[in-house]
Amino acid sequence: MQERDGRSVPEAALEVLRERAVAMHEAGNAQLAIARALGVHKNTVCRWLKGWRVAGAAALRAKKRGRRHGAKQLLDAHQASEVQRLMTGHCPDQLDLPFALWGREAVQALVRARFGVRLALRTVSDYLRRWDFTPQRPIKRALERQDAAIQAWLAEHYPKIAARAKAEGAVLHWGDETGISNQPVYGRSFAPKGQTPVLRRPATRRTLSMISAVTNRGALRFMLYEGALNATLFLTFLQRLVRSAAGKVFLIVDNLKVHKAGKVQAWVAAHRERIELFFLPAYAPEHNPDEFLHSDLKRSLGRRPAARDKAGLESRLRGYLRRLQRQPERVRAFFQAPTTRYAA
């Protein structure tokens, strides 16, 4: 009988052959006769019987074939863990690599610099997939951002402000400013494959500015103006905000210089029984719920045809804000994002 190559035989069938070999051996057959009867090499029969004598029936059972998990990998477990740690905790330029983002070339350079191991780009892709790393759009953060100050705001400062507001019957407002254009950044549009849609819009850019304030109760107040915000305009907004409020106003804003102007501080001090200002840590816009209002506004305007003139832009802007004022549940939703839920 022609000898069979065990690599081509299913493992379940090999288990049956091993059991038959043992049975024939116990019946007094020689190893050569067993090999001929089963169609395998005599050394294979010898190896089976040797294993059976050492481990018993367990040596006859089907076994998983192929390389052991992690065998023949260019990076060992410690090196792979170190690369993942560095990628998670640092940007490439922080590790003196000439890249801004973690692309395959950056990972390739990191492995070579740290461990002297050369990986092909395809191999880098295999490692990233194995580690469950996916390509993602980074969140932008300012270099000047102070994370310790932000954590102190979330854990200490804001809870004290909220407690004071509750004790004094004040309502917390979150304020911010933004600019609106008739040429917003548009999203995507469906079209036949290979036929990129053409979007026509006015060549003349029209802009308008807005300052607004929202509460976690769903209230929205806003004021439109042209140009950059100055102390006079900010004071006008504060005066309107105080007049429209039933009780005391606690207004939380960012660290814009206008918010801390001398005439603003003097007016607020003179009306301390009606309003107080508090300031977010620098470069922490994601912790201001009013920023989510601005994002929602720009997405909404971006889905509509562009305004041809400033009057049209103002009309659409007011229309959106008036509708939002009649939908307090949408305003409250700005406080449900992971970074603003602390203020809900």
LUMLUMMI-114938 format. One line per 3 residues: their letters; for each residue x, y, z of N, C-alpha, C. Coordinates in steps of 0.02 Angstrom, whole numbers. Each point is the difference from the previous one (the first is absolute). Layout:
! residues N
A	X,Y,Z,X,Y,Z,X,Y,Z | ... $
//
This chain:
! residues 344
MQE	43,-60,0,-43,60,0,45,62,0 | -20,50,-39,39,62,-3,-8,39,65 | 56,25,22,-1,39,63,-34,67,-12 $
RDG	-42,19,50,-34,65,-3,40,54,36 | -3,60,-27,31,58,34,-49,24,53 | 19,-6,63,-45,18,54,-24,72,-2 $
RSV	38,45,-33,-20,71,-3,-63,10,-42 | -14,-49,-44,-59,6,-43,-61,-35,29 | 10,-34,57,-54,-37,32,-33,43,54 $
PEA	-66,5,1,-33,39,53,19,-27,68 | 3,45,49,22,-19,66,-48,-52,32 | -64,6,-14,-48,-49,27,15,-71,-27 $
ALE	19,-4,-65,17,-65,-29,65,-26,29 | 48,43,14,62,-21,31,-12,-28,70 | -49,29,35,-16,-26,67,-23,-72,-5 $
VLR	-41,-15,-50,-24,-68,-11,58,-47,-16 | 47,23,-42,57,-41,-18,45,-14,61 | 8,49,42,41,-10,60,-32,-54,45 $
ERA	-66,6,9,-35,-50,42,6,-70,-29 | -6,-7,-67,7,-65,-33,71,-27,8 | 49,46,-5,70,-22,8,11,-29,69 $
VAM	-27,32,52,8,-25,68,-35,-68,8 | -61,-4,-29,-37,-63,6,38,-57,-34 | 29,14,-59,38,-52,-36,63,-18,39 $
HEA	31,51,31,60,-14,39,-16,-45,60 | -57,15,34,-19,-41,57,-19,-71,-21 | -21,-8,-64,-17,-67,-25,61,-39,-21 $
GNA	60,30,6,62,-35,-15,31,13,-67 | -27,48,-39,28,15,-65,64,42,7 | 46,-11,-46,62,38,-1,-13,69,-29 $
QLA	45,47,17,-9,69,-22,2,5,-76 | 44,-40,-34,4,3,-72,-66,-24,-31 | -29,-52,28,-63,-26,-26,-56,50,10 $
IAR	1,33,59,-51,52,13,6,56,-50 | 62,22,-14,11,54,-47,-26,-18,-69 | 15,-61,-23,-24,-21,-65,-76,-4,-3 $
ALG	-30,-25,54,-73,-7,1,-35,68,-1 | 30,49,34,-32,67,5,23,48,-55 | 52,-20,-37,23,43,-55,39,60,23 $
VHK	38,-6,56,42,55,25,71,-26,10 | 45,46,12,70,-20,9,9,-33,68 | 47,-47,3,11,-37,63,23,47,56 $
NTV	36,55,-18,22,48,52,-60,36,30 | -53,9,-41,-61,31,26,-33,-44,52 | -4,-65,-15,-28,-48,47,41,-1,64 $
CRW	67,0,-7,44,1,58,-13,61,44 | -9,59,-31,-13,62,37,-67,-2,35 | -50,-30,-34,-66,-5,31,2,-45,62 $
LKG	31,-56,-8,2,-47,56,41,27,59 | 53,36,-16,41,30,53,-40,51,39 | -38,41,-36,-42,49,34,-53,-33,42 $
WRV	-28,-55,-26,-53,-36,37,27,-30,65 | 62,-26,-3,29,-29,61,13,53,53 | 15,62,-21,15,54,47,-63,33,27 $
AGA	-46,17,-45,-59,41,19,-65,-38,-3 | 1,-61,-22,-61,-39,-3,-45,23,-57 | -66,-7,11,-49,15,-53,2,73,-22 $
AAL	23,45,44,3,72,-17,46,12,-60 | 51,-43,-8,47,9,-56,-31,-17,-67 | -57,-35,1,-32,-21,-62,-51,50,-27 $
RAK	-20,46,42,-54,46,-19,22,50,-53 | -50,26,-36,14,49,-52,31,62,31 | 48,29,-37,37,59,24,-9,57,-49 $
KRG	4,61,26,-4,59,-43,65,8,-38 | -6,8,-65,60,6,-42,21,73,-9 | 58,8,-29,25,66,-17,44,28,55 $
RRH	23,61,-12,45,32,48,-37,18,63 | 36,0,55,-29,23,63,-15,75,-5 | -50,23,37,-19,70,0,60,43,20 $
GAK	17,47,-42,56,45,14,67,-25,-25 | 2,-62,-26,64,-27,-23,21,35,-64 | 67,9,-8,30,28,-60,-22,72,-14 $
QLL	-24,37,51,-16,70,-9,64,41,10 | 5,55,-38,61,41,3,4,39,65 | -58,15,30,-2,35,64,-23,-49,54 $
DAH	36,-4,55,-23,-42,54,-55,36,39 | -29,-34,49,-57,28,36,17,65,35 | 60,4,29,21,61,35,8,58,-49 $
QAS	32,-13,-57,10,53,-49,-67,24,-28 | -45,-47,-15,-65,19,-26,-38,43,50 | 3,-19,63,-34,39,52,29,69,7 $
EVQ	66,6,-7,34,65,5,-20,45,-58 | -4,-27,-60,-20,40,-58,-71,26,10 | -46,-43,22,-69,22,12,-3,54,53 $
RLM	40,-7,52,0,51,54,24,67,-26 | 53,-1,-40,27,62,-27,-48,33,-49 | -33,-40,-41,-47,28,-47,-61,29,34 $
TGH	-21,-31,54,-60,24,36,14,63,40 | 61,5,27,15,55,45,37,59,-31 | 23,-6,-62,41,52,-30,-18,10,-74 $
CPD	15,60,-25,-1,12,-71,71,-15,-27 | 7,-15,-64,67,-17,-25,53,54,12 | -19,64,-7,51,53,9,24,4,72 $
QLD	-40,-23,48,22,-2,69,53,-53,12 | 6,-47,-46,51,-52,5,57,12,-50 | 5,64,-23,53,20,-47,-4,-36,-67 $
LPF	-61,-15,-21,-11,-30,-65,-28,54,-47 | 20,0,-64,-21,54,-46,-70,-10,-28 | -48,-13,44,-69,-10,-21,-46,36,49 $
ALW	-59,21,-24,-50,31,43,-50,-50,25 | -15,-52,-40,-51,-48,17,28,-71,-5 | -34,-47,32,22,-69,-1,-25,-36,-62 $
GRE	35,11,-56,-11,-39,-59,45,-62,1 | -5,-41,-51,40,-61,-1,75,16,-2 | 19,52,-38,71,18,-3,26,22,68 $
AVQ	-43,36,38,21,22,67,11,-59,46 | -46,-49,-2,8,-60,41,62,-39,-20 | 11,-4,-65,59,-34,-26,64,32,26 $
ALV	2,68,0,58,36,25,9,-8,75 | -56,-2,37,4,-9,72,30,-68,18 | -22,-52,-33,25,-68,15,74,-5,-17 $
RAR	19,30,-55,71,-2,-20,43,39,49 | -24,59,22,40,42,46,6,-32,69 | -55,-31,23,0,-27,69,33,-69,5 $
FGV	-13,-42,-50,22,-70,6,46,-24,-55 | 13,44,-49,43,-20,-56,-32,-52,-44 | -65,-6,1,-36,-50,-40,-29,35,-62 $
RLA	13,-29,-58,-27,28,-62,-65,-37,-18 | -54,37,-3,-65,-29,-18,-22,26,-68 | -25,-44,-42,-31,21,-62,-67,35,16 $
LRT	-21,45,-43,-63,36,13,-58,-48,5 | 1,-54,-39,-54,-48,4,0,-34,69 | 60,-13,26,5,-30,67,-25,49,53 $
VSD	15,64,-8,-26,51,46,-76,-2,0 | -30,-6,-59,-73,-4,-5,-27,-60,38 | 36,-57,-6,-21,-60,36,2,10,75 $
YLR	53,33,25,5,12,72,-55,48,23 | -12,53,-37,-52,48,20,-69,-33,2 | -13,-43,-48,-64,-36,0,-4,-48,59 $
RWD	55,-33,16,2,-47,56,-10,37,66 | 26,62,4,-8,39,62,-67,36,4 | -40,-6,-53,-65,34,-3,9,76,-2 $
FTP	52,24,-35,10,71,-12,-32,16,-67 | -42,52,-2,-35,20,-60,17,72,-18 | -2,20,-64,13,70,-18,-57,45,23 $
QRP	16,54,35,-50,45,28,23,72,-9 | -49,44,-6,15,71,-6,17,28,70 | 60,29,10,19,23,67,-42,59,23 $
IKR	-7,6,65,-31,59,31,56,52,10 | -13,60,-21,51,52,6,1,30,70 | 60,9,27,10,30,65,58,49,-4 $
ALE	-6,57,33,52,51,-1,61,-23,40 | 59,19,-24,61,-16,37,1,34,68 | -32,59,4,0,38,63,-50,-26,51 $
RQD	-38,-49,-19,-51,-28,44,31,-29,64 | -31,14,57,25,-24,65,-51,-50,28 | 15,-64,-9,-47,-52,20,-12,0,76 $
AAI	51,17,39,-10,1,73,-52,53,20 | 3,58,-33,-48,53,15,-71,-21,-20 | -6,-36,-55,-65,-23,-23,-29,-52,49 $
QAW	42,-45,23,-23,-50,48,-21,33,66 | 36,52,19,-18,36,61,-67,35,-8 | -12,27,-60,-65,31,-14,-57,-50,6 $
LAE	9,-58,-30,-53,-51,1,-12,-29,69 | 54,-10,38,-6,-34,64,-12,46,59 | 23,63,-5,-3,44,58,-38,65,-14 $
HYP	23,38,-50,-26,67,-9,-74,1,-21 | -16,-38,-52,-69,2,-23,-49,-26,52 | 14,-56,35,-48,-22,52,-14,54,52 $
KIA	51,41,17,-11,55,48,-45,54,-30 | 10,15,-64,-42,50,-33,-72,-25,-3 | -9,-63,-18,-67,-28,-4,-35,0,68 $
ARA	38,-15,52,-28,1,68,-21,70,20 | 41,49,-17,-17,70,15,-63,21,-38 | -4,-19,-64,-58,18,-40,-64,-28,31 $
KAE	3,-61,23,-58,-32,31,-19,35,64 | 51,18,40,-14,33,64,-29,69,-9 | 22,36,-53,-22,69,-11,-58,5,-49 $
GAV	-24,-57,-25,-56,2,-47,19,28,-68 | 64,-4,-18,23,26,-64,-4,-55,-54 | -2,21,-63,-2,-45,-57,66,4,-36 $
LHW	30,-58,-11,64,-4,-36,-12,7,-75 | 37,46,-30,-1,9,-73,71,-13,-26 | 4,-28,-59,64,-12,-33,1,40,-64 $
GDE	49,45,-5,2,46,-56,61,-8,-45 | -8,21,-62,56,-2,-47,-18,40,-62 | 50,14,-42,-10,37,-62,22,-42,-59 $
TGI	-27,16,-58,21,-34,-61,-14,43,-61 | 33,-15,-55,-13,35,-63,-36,-46,-48 | -47,27,-38,-39,-38,-48,13,27,-70 $
SNQ	8,-45,-48,13,20,-69,-51,-30,-46 | -10,32,-59,-44,-29,-51,37,-52,-42 | 63,-16,20,39,-51,-34,25,-51,51 $
PVY	-47,-36,30,20,-49,52,37,-59,-31 | 31,-39,43,32,-62,-22,-54,-52,-12 | -7,-21,-61,-53,-47,-17,22,-72,12 $
GRS	-50,-43,8,14,-70,10,3,-37,-66 | -31,-58,-4,2,-42,-59,-68,-2,-34 | 1,-15,-64,-62,-4,-39,3,-64,-42 $
FAP	-54,-38,-2,-3,-60,-40,-2,18,-74 | 36,-40,-40,2,9,-72,24,-65,-32 | -12,-10,-65,26,-60,-33,76,-5,9 $
KGQ	24,-60,6,71,-12,10,40,30,-57 | 52,37,18,43,31,-50,-25,67,-25 | -59,22,21,-28,64,-22,-7,47,60 $
TPV	53,35,16,1,44,58,-50,56,-8 | -45,10,48,-51,53,-6,33,69,3 | -31,48,-32,24,69,-1,-49,42,42 $
LRR	27,37,47,-41,43,43,14,73,-17 | -50,35,-20,8,71,-17,-21,43,60 | 41,51,14,-15,45,55,27,69,-17 $
PAT	-25,53,34,23,68,-16,75,8,11 | 32,37,-44,72,11,7,15,50,56 | -48,45,14,11,50,52,-15,-30,69 $
RRT	47,6,43,-7,-28,68,-38,49,44 | -51,-24,33,-39,40,47,7,-31,69 | 11,41,51,10,-26,68,-43,38,50 $
LSM	-13,-33,55,-38,29,54,26,-33,65 | -1,37,54,24,-26,64,-59,-9,47 | 10,-45,49,-53,-16,47,31,-14,69 $
ISA	-32,24,51,15,-19,69,-62,-33,29 | 8,-53,36,-58,-37,25,15,-28,70 | -53,-21,33,6,-32,65,-55,-53,6 $
VTN	17,-58,27,-48,-54,9,0,-23,72 | -55,-31,22,-5,-28,67,-18,-74,-6 | 15,-37,54,-18,-72,-2,-75,-11,10 $
RGA	-37,54,8,-73,-5,2,-31,7,-69 | 43,15,-51,-24,5,-69,-11,71,-24 | 20,51,38,-9,69,-21,57,21,-46 $
LRF	-15,44,-47,50,27,-47,-10,74,-8 | 53,39,7,0,72,-13,55,14,-50 | -12,48,-46,51,15,-50,-4,73,-21 $
MLY	54,24,-31,3,67,-28,45,-2,-61 | -23,29,-55,38,3,-62,33,68,-6 | 59,1,-29,36,63,-11,49,-10,-57 $
EGA	29,55,-23,49,-3,-54,70,13,27 | 49,-33,-31,69,12,20,20,-39,62 | 54,23,32,26,-34,59,-34,25,63 $
LNA	-3,-43,49,-30,18,64,45,49,38 | -31,52,28,37,46,43,-36,7,66 | 29,38,46,-28,5,67,-71,30,-1 $
TLF	-12,48,-44,-66,32,-3,-53,-50,-22 | 15,-39,-51,-47,-50,-24,-12,-54,54 | 53,-21,34,-8,-51,51,-43,27,58 $
LTF	10,63,18,-41,30,53,-74,3,-21 | -12,15,-63,-69,1,-25,-32,-68,8 | 37,-52,-17,-27,-68,7,-13,-16,74 $
LQR	46,18,44,-9,-13,71,-62,36,27 | -10,61,-20,-58,38,22,-65,-32,-23 | -1,-23,-63,-60,-35,-26,-11,-66,37 $
LVR	54,-34,15,-5,-64,34,-29,9,70 | 22,51,35,-25,14,67,-74,20,-2 | -19,41,-49,-70,21,-5,-47,-58,-14 $
SAA	24,-50,-38,-44,-56,-18,-2,-54,53 | 44,3,49,4,-52,51,-45,16,58 | -32,-53,27,-45,9,57,39,9,64 $
GKV	60,-29,5,41,5,60,71,18,-17 | 45,-16,45,70,16,-10,30,-45,-54 | 48,29,-37,33,-36,-54,73,-15,19 $
FLI	18,-62,-6,70,-21,4,21,-17,-72 | 42,41,-31,19,-10,-69,72,-27,-4 | 8,-57,-31,66,-31,-9,23,10,-72 $
VDN	57,32,-8,28,14,-67,73,-20,-2 | 30,7,-59,71,-17,-5,43,60,19 | 65,-4,-14,46,51,24,15,54,-52 $
LKV	-47,13,-45,9,54,-49,12,67,37 | 47,39,-26,18,63,35,-60,45,10 | -46,1,-49,-59,43,6,-41,-17,63 $
HKA	-2,-65,17,-39,-21,58,28,28,65 | 65,17,-1,33,24,61,18,74,-5 | -29,35,-49,15,71,-9,-20,39,62 $
GKV	34,56,12,-11,39,60,-71,25,7 | -30,26,-54,-68,26,4,-50,-57,11 | 15,-59,-25,-44,-58,11,2,-20,74 $
QAW	61,-6,26,8,-19,70,-32,51,47 | 6,64,-17,-29,52,42,-77,-5,0 | -28,-11,-59,-74,-5,-4,-25,-62,38 $
VAA	35,-57,-9,-21,-61,34,5,9,76 | 53,34,23,8,11,72,-56,45,27 | -21,48,-41,-54,45,22,-68,-35,0 $
HRE	-6,-55,-35,-63,-37,-3,8,-71,26 | 40,-7,50,17,-66,26,-62,-37,26 | -51,37,21,-60,-33,25,-40,-32,-57 $
RIE	16,18,-64,-37,-26,-57,40,-46,-44 | 68,8,0,40,-41,-46,71,-7,26 | 29,-58,-13,71,-13,13,29,-37,-59 $
LFF	64,13,-13,36,-33,-55,48,-51,28 | 5,-57,-34,49,-51,16,35,-22,-64 | 61,-24,6,41,-12,-60,24,-73,-3 $
LPA	-13,-29,-58,26,-67,-14,76,0,-3 | 33,-56,11,72,-3,-11,15,15,-74 | 60,24,-12,20,18,-68,2,-62,-45 $
YAP	-21,9,-62,5,-52,-52,-38,-64,20 | -61,9,25,-42,-57,17,-70,9,-30 | -6,13,-65,-66,14,-29,-48,-59,4 $
EHN	27,-62,2,-44,-59,0,-40,-6,64 | 18,39,52,-37,-1,63,-51,56,5 | -11,35,-55,-50,53,-2,-58,-23,-43 $
PDE	-59,-12,29,-58,-24,-40,-19,47,-57 | 15,65,7,-19,47,-52,38,-14,-65 | 59,-31,4,37,-19,-59,-39,-50,-42 $
FLH	-40,-43,32,-40,-49,-36,-58,34,-36 | -25,55,27,-49,41,-35,29,25,-65 | 61,26,2,32,28,-60,10,-55,-52 $
SDL	22,-59,21,10,-55,-47,-66,-20,-33 | -53,-4,40,-65,-19,-27,-25,53,-49 | 11,63,17,-20,55,-43,35,-3,-68 $
KRS	65,-9,0,37,0,-63,-16,-61,-42 | -12,-57,31,-22,-59,-38,-68,13,-33 | -45,31,38,-67,13,-26,3,48,-59 $
LGR	39,54,5,5,48,-55,37,-31,-59 | 47,-45,14,38,-31,-54,-41,-47,-43 | -58,-23,25,-43,-44,-39,-49,38,-43 $
RPA	0,67,4,-48,41,-38,38,39,-53 | -35,23,-52,33,41,-51,31,62,32 | 57,22,-27,36,56,29,-39,65,-9 $
ARD	2,42,52,-33,66,-3,38,45,-49 | -36,38,-40,31,42,-51,23,67,29 | -30,22,54,19,64,29,-3,-4,76 $
KAG	21,54,33,2,0,73,-70,-3,30 | -49,31,-33,-68,-2,26,-26,-72,0 | 15,-37,-54,-22,-69,-3,34,-43,52 $
LES	65,14,12,37,-37,51,-29,13,69 | -15,63,15,-29,17,65,-69,-31,9 | -39,0,-53,-67,-29,5,3,-74,16 $
RLR	45,-36,-34,6,-72,13,27,-13,70 | 47,41,21,29,-9,67,-52,12,54 | -38,54,-6,-53,13,49,-53,-54,-1 $
GYL	-18,-23,-59,-50,-52,-5,21,-64,36 | 63,-19,-9,25,-60,35,-2,10,75 | 24,58,25,4,12,72,-70,7,31 $
RRL	-47,30,-36,-68,6,27,-32,-69,6 | 10,-42,-50,-27,-68,4,31,-38,58 | 65,10,9,34,-36,55,-25,24,68 $
QRQ	-18,64,6,-27,25,63,-66,-34,18 | -36,-24,-52,-64,-35,13,10,-75,8 | 63,-22,1,15,-71,8,51,-9,57 $
PER	-20,10,62,47,-4,56,33,-68,7 | -34,-53,-24,31,-66,5,63,-5,-43 | 1,36,-56,60,0,-42,57,38,34 $
VRA	-16,54,34,51,37,36,27,-42,57 | -43,-35,36,23,-43,54,45,-56,-26 | -10,-20,-62,43,-52,-29,73,21,-6 $
FFQ	12,66,-3,70,24,-3,37,-16,65 | -36,-15,52,30,-16,64,7,-76,11 | -13,-39,-52,4,-73,7,61,-30,-32 $
APT	42,41,-31,63,-25,-29,46,-22,58 | 45,-47,-12,45,-23,54,39,57,33 | 18,52,-39,41,54,28,-42,55,34 $
TRY	-66,-2,-8,-42,52,31,-50,-28,49 | -1,-66,8,-49,-31,43,8,22,73 | 60,21,18,12,22,70,-43,61,17 $
AA	-20,38,-52,-39,61,11,-75,-11,-2 | -21,-62,-14,-72,-13,-6,-33,-2,68 $
//
